[in-house]
Amino acid sequence: MATKSKATQLGSYVCKVGKYDIRHKIIQQKSGKNHKGEIIISPGSVTSSVYLGRELIKGGFNDHSKSIKYVWDKLKKTGSEGMVSTRVIKKYNLN
């Protein structure tokens, strides 16, 4: 069997905030027919999570900007917000 990549297991990579990775999974809405011919629509979803390597720190965010703000608050409490790139700070208005 082939090994699964990080993108299929954890989600697509969005950005790095300090030492944490932000990843999100987007599941598209699908429609199909069952054996009776009825149309069945399965809803889509978006989930975002915070990872340190392959270890899940916190998940269940419905937007990647909320997970970025969570990591920013966590880094501010520890005093290591200097590790975050200024590009990410400007892009997501982290002040």
N, C-alpha and C positions, 0 to 999 in steps of 0.2 A: 504494500500500500504506500501511496505517496504521503509525504508529510504535509501538513497544512501550514500555510504561511501565516504570519502575524495578522495580515489584513483580513483573512477569512476567519481567524479565531477571535481576534480582539476588535477589529473594525479598522476603518481607513484612518491613516495618520492625518491630523490637522496641523498641529504645531507643538513646539516644545516651550514650556514655561518653567524656567529654572532647570531643575533636573527631572521634572515630570513631563510625560507625554500625554497629549490630549488626542483621543481617538473617538470616532463616531461611526455608528452603523446606521445605514439608511436602507430600510426594507420598502420596496415599491409596492403599491397597491396592485393586486392581481385579480383577474376575473377569469372564470372558466366554467365549464359545464360539467354537471355530474352525470351519472348513468341514466337519470330520468330526463335529461335535456334541460334541466333548470339551470339558470345562470347563478353562480355563486361568486360573490365578491369578498375577497379577504382584504382587510384594511392594512395599510402601510404603517410604518412607525419610524421614529428617529430617536436614537438613544446615544448619549455621549458619556464617556467615562474618562477617569484619570488613572494613568498607569505609571508605575516606576519600574521600567523594564517590562517584564511580563506579569508583574504583580499588580493586581487591581487594588487601587487605593480607595476610590469611591466611584460608584456608577449610578445610573438611573437619572441622569440629567436629560431634559428634553431638548436642550440646545447646547452647542459647544461653547457659546459665550458664557453661559452660566457655570460651566465646569472650569473655564479659564478664570473667572472671578473667584471661584472657590479656592483654586490653587494660589491666586494672588493674595487672598486674605490669609491663607495658611502660611505663605512665605513672609508676609508682613509681621505675623505674630512671632515667627522665629528670628526675624531681623535679617533675612537673607534675600531681600527683594532686589539687591544689586546684581544677582545672578541672571535676572530676566533681561532679555534684549530690549533695547529702546524701541525697536520696530514693533514688537508685540505690545508694548505699553501704549504707544501711539495708536495702533490699529484698533485696540479694544477699549481705549479710554480708561486705563487703569491708573488711577491717582488716589 
